[in-house]
Amino acid sequence: MLGTMFSNSLDNWFGLNAQRERLLKKVPEGPLKTFLSVPFPEHKRPISKVPMLALDFETSALEACEGHLLSMGYVSVENLSIHLGSAEHFLVKSQQQLSNDNVAIHQITSQESLSGLTLEQAVEKLLAALAGKVMLVHYAKVEQTFLAKACKTLYGYEPVYPIVDTLVVAKRRLDRRLLPYDPQDLRLTNLRDNYQLPSHYAHNALNDAVATAELLLAELAHHQQTANPLKDFLR
């Protein structure tokens, strides 16, 4: 089973590189083409040497087809260190009225949203920061689908990129024990509690990005996986 998992990860990695090269020939000049022109990190490289970008989106809904981006937060992770000087956090401008329930969760009001970056500005900054790195997220579906929607709107194509998902990393580890566990154990906060990481203010894009980076570093250190290759962790 373990061998199959790694094989699938390798197939995905090689498939992504092939997709990247095909897309590079199709997309128009601009931020997406510039992003795709930078090769992905080598799959055999030790995870400790892989440049990553810990990323989080706050959105108006869980599904990209129903919502829009509210904010982005990201920070670079290199050589098992979180580079806080690289951190970025910004709102994404929206003309849509936010519900009271949404504001209560993210603390982003409709008025504040109007002062944010345009979608084009926000995505351009993100693609520039992500070029040549692996995306690091917790529960990748949100970031994948909302970024795909944004790029399709702006450039006509969806990007491809390698992903390390801390939820998937933890799930694989728990599944290998062949013991039942509560799905709630895979929540970011609960996984952090397992490693006695400090509490963080959730539903802030940058806070959650840093929290995800800290979780991965704790996982790697606790399970002595810092020398393992990137292929072992790819989603």
Secondary structure, DSSP 4 states (H G I P E B T S, - for coil): -HHHHHHHHHHHHHHHHHHHHHHHHHSPTTHHHHHHTSPPPPTTSBGGG--EEEEEEEESSSSTTT--EEEEEEEEEETTEEEEEEEEEEEB---SPPPHHHHHHH---HHHHHTSB-HHHHHHHHHHHHTTSEEEESSHHHHHHHHHHHHHHHHSS-----EEEHHHHHHHHHHHTT----GGGGSHHHHHHHTTPPP---S-HHHHHHHHHHHHHHHHHHTT-TTSBGGGTB-
